[in-house]
Structure formats: structure tokens, C-alpha cells
């Protein structure tokens, strides 16, 4: 749980070793997916409730080498 983690956090070295297993591409792709999901869910809720605040309806456009 979060409380257990905060009560006995891993060492700085252990945290760094874990983080170094991941590259920026994978990290950025994960954030992109998370943000797109949040935006799409908000748009879905607003549509269901009949709200319209100029939302772009979800779906971020991925920018990069593709």
C-alpha cells in the first residue's frame, strides 16, 4: 500500500536502479496513453451529461518520429 511504502521507502539507489530499466520512449508513450485515456473519459462523461465546454473530445495527437 501507499502507507506501507511511505513508512519504509526504498533506498535512493534501489529507486534509481529500477528507473534506469526504462527509457524515455517507453516512459513518454505511457504518459501519452494515460493522458489520452483521461481526456477521452472526461469527454465521455461530458457527452453523457450533456455538457460542452469546448473540449476536443479526447485523442491527443502523438508528435514524434513516426
CNS distance restraints for C-alpha pairs under 8 A (distance, minus, plus):
assign (resid   1 and name CA) (resid   5 and name CA) 6.27 0.50 0.50
assign (resid   2 and name CA) (resid   6 and name CA) 6.11 0.50 0.50
assign (resid   3 and name CA) (resid   7 and name CA) 6.04 0.50 0.50
assign (resid   4 and name CA) (resid   8 and name CA) 6.24 0.50 0.50
assign (resid   4 and name CA) (resid   9 and name CA) 7.98 0.50 0.50
assign (resid   5 and name CA) (resid   9 and name CA) 5.06 0.50 0.50
assign (resid   5 and name CA) (resid  10 and name CA) 7.70 0.50 0.50
assign (resid  10 and name CA) (resid  14 and name CA) 6.18 0.50 0.50
assign (resid  10 and name CA) (resid  15 and name CA) 6.42 0.50 0.50
assign (resid  11 and name CA) (resid  15 and name CA) 6.25 0.50 0.50
assign (resid  12 and name CA) (resid  16 and name CA) 6.13 0.50 0.50
assign (resid  13 and name CA) (resid  17 and name CA) 6.08 0.50 0.50
assign (resid  14 and name CA) (resid  18 and name CA) 6.24 0.50 0.50
assign (resid  15 and name CA) (resid  19 and name CA) 6.23 0.50 0.50
assign (resid  16 and name CA) (resid  20 and name CA) 6.07 0.50 0.50
assign (resid  17 and name CA) (resid  21 and name CA) 6.93 0.50 0.50
assign (resid  18 and name CA) (resid  22 and name CA) 7.92 0.50 0.50
assign (resid  22 and name CA) (resid  26 and name CA) 6.56 0.50 0.50
assign (resid  22 and name CA) (resid  27 and name CA) 6.84 0.50 0.50
assign (resid  23 and name CA) (resid  27 and name CA) 6.30 0.50 0.50
assign (resid  24 and name CA) (resid  28 and name CA) 5.83 0.50 0.50
assign (resid  25 and name CA) (resid  29 and name CA) 6.05 0.50 0.50
assign (resid  26 and name CA) (resid  30 and name CA) 6.19 0.50 0.50
assign (resid  27 and name CA) (resid  31 and name CA) 6.36 0.50 0.50
assign (resid  28 and name CA) (resid  32 and name CA) 6.07 0.50 0.50
assign (resid  29 and name CA) (resid  33 and name CA) 6.20 0.50 0.50
assign (resid  30 and name CA) (resid  34 and name CA) 6.20 0.50 0.50
assign (resid  31 and name CA) (resid  35 and name CA) 6.07 0.50 0.50
assign (resid  32 and name CA) (resid  36 and name CA) 6.04 0.50 0.50
assign (resid  32 and name CA) (resid  60 and name CA) 7.83 0.50 0.50
assign (resid  32 and name CA) (resid  62 and name CA) 7.63 0.50 0.50
assign (resid  33 and name CA) (resid  37 and name CA) 6.10 0.50 0.50
assign (resid  34 and name CA) (resid  38 and name CA) 6.28 0.50 0.50
assign (resid  35 and name CA) (resid  39 and name CA) 6.16 0.50 0.50
assign (resid  35 and name CA) (resid  60 and name CA) 7.93 0.50 0.50
assign (resid  36 and name CA) (resid  40 and name CA) 6.04 0.50 0.50
assign (resid  36 and name CA) (resid  58 and name CA) 6.15 0.50 0.50
assign (resid  36 and name CA) (resid  59 and name CA) 5.45 0.50 0.50
assign (resid  36 and name CA) (resid  60 and name CA) 5.75 0.50 0.50
assign (resid  37 and name CA) (resid  41 and name CA) 6.07 0.50 0.50
assign (resid  37 and name CA) (resid  58 and name CA) 7.61 0.50 0.50
assign (resid  37 and name CA) (resid  59 and name CA) 7.97 0.50 0.50
assign (resid  38 and name CA) (resid  42 and name CA) 6.22 0.50 0.50
assign (resid  38 and name CA) (resid  58 and name CA) 7.92 0.50 0.50
assign (resid  39 and name CA) (resid  43 and name CA) 6.22 0.50 0.50
assign (resid  39 and name CA) (resid  57 and name CA) 7.15 0.50 0.50
assign (resid  39 and name CA) (resid  58 and name CA) 4.58 0.50 0.50
assign (resid  39 and name CA) (resid  59 and name CA) 7.09 0.50 0.50
assign (resid  40 and name CA) (resid  44 and name CA) 6.11 0.50 0.50
assign (resid  40 and name CA) (resid  57 and name CA) 6.24 0.50 0.50
assign (resid  40 and name CA) (resid  58 and name CA) 4.06 0.50 0.50
assign (resid  40 and name CA) (resid  59 and name CA) 6.46 0.50 0.50
assign (resid  41 and name CA) (resid  45 and name CA) 6.22 0.50 0.50
assign (resid  41 and name CA) (resid  58 and name CA) 7.66 0.50 0.50
assign (resid  42 and name CA) (resid  46 and name CA) 6.14 0.50 0.50
assign (resid  42 and name CA) (resid  58 and name CA) 7.76 0.50 0.50
assign (resid  43 and name CA) (resid  47 and name CA) 6.05 0.50 0.50
assign (resid  43 and name CA) (resid  55 and name CA) 6.84 0.50 0.50
assign (resid  43 and name CA) (resid  56 and name CA) 7.83 0.50 0.50
assign (resid  43 and name CA) (resid  57 and name CA) 5.06 0.50 0.50
assign (resid  43 and name CA) (resid  58 and name CA) 6.17 0.50 0.50
assign (resid  44 and name CA) (resid  48 and name CA) 6.17 0.50 0.50
assign (resid  44 and name CA) (resid  57 and name CA) 7.84 0.50 0.50
assign (resid  45 and name CA) (resid  49 and name CA) 6.12 0.50 0.50
assign (resid  46 and name CA) (resid  50 and name CA) 5.86 0.50 0.50
assign (resid  46 and name CA) (resid  51 and name CA) 4.75 0.50 0.50
assign (resid  46 and name CA) (resid  52 and name CA) 6.49 0.50 0.50
assign (resid  47 and name CA) (resid  51 and name CA) 6.00 0.50 0.50
assign (resid  47 and name CA) (resid  52 and name CA) 7.29 0.50 0.50
